[in-house]
Amino acid sequence: MTVRKRSYSLDPRAAEYLERRAKKLKRSASSVLSELITEAARQDARQRVLDELGDGVEISDHDVQSWLKKLGAA
């Protein structure tokens, strides 16, 4: 996955949360933020797939594993 560095300002509460989480995990705030952004992108991709399929559509275990692999979650 290609990563581009940019500068963003966070809401003060979000920045505090990020600092607490980084301290708890003993990692940099930057790495924790990258992880949170990656997870949000995965969740967004999953939701898009579910929205496209609609309700009541059977999904095979093979397809689920394939999507998880593509998303980097498996």
C-alpha positions in Angstrom: 0.0 0.0 0.0 1.4 3.4 -1.0 1.5 5.9 1.8 1.7 9.7 1.1 2.7 12.0 3.9 0.5 14.9 4.6 -0.2 17.2 7.5 -3.6 17.3 9.1 -4.9 19.1 12.1 -6.9 17.0 14.5 -9.7 18.0 16.8 -8.2 18.4 20.3 -10.2 15.5 21.7 -9.1 13.3 18.8 -5.5 14.3 19.4 -5.7 13.5 23.1 -7.2 10.1 22.2 -4.4 9.4 19.8 -1.8 10.4 22.3 -3.3 8.1 25.0 -3.6 5.2 22.6 0.0 5.7 21.4 1.3 5.8 25.0 -0.7 2.7 25.9 0.6 0.7 22.9 4.1 2.2 23.3 4.1 3.3 19.7 4.3 6.7 17.9 1.1 8.7 17.4 1.8 8.6 13.6 1.8 4.8 13.5 -1.3 4.6 15.5 -3.0 7.2 13.3 -2.0 5.2 10.2 -3.4 2.0 11.7 -6.7 3.8 12.5 -7.0 5.2 9.0 -6.2 1.8 7.4 -8.9 0.1 9.6 -11.4 2.8 8.6 -10.7 2.2 4.9 -11.2 -1.6 5.4 -14.5 -1.0 7.1 -15.6 1.4 4.3 -14.6 -1.2 1.7 -16.5 -3.9 3.5 -19.6 -1.7 3.8 -19.5 -0.9 0.1 -19.4 -4.6 -0.8 -22.4 -5.3 1.5 -24.3 -2.3 0.1 -23.7 -3.6 -3.5 -24.8 -7.2 -2.7 -28.0 -6.2 -0.8 -29.9 -8.2 1.8 -30.4 -11.9 1.6 -27.5 -12.6 -0.8 -25.5 -15.7 0.1 -21.8 -15.2 0.2 -19.5 -18.2 0.1 -16.7 -18.6 2.6 -14.2 -18.6 -0.2 -15.4 -15.1 -1.4 -15.2 -13.8 2.2 -11.7 -15.1 2.6 -10.7 -13.7 -0.7 -12.0 -10.2 0.2 -10.4 -10.3 3.6 -7.1 -11.2 1.9 -7.4 -8.3 -0.5 -8.2 -5.9 2.4 -5.2 -7.2 4.3 -7.3 -8.5 7.2 -6.6 -12.2 6.8 
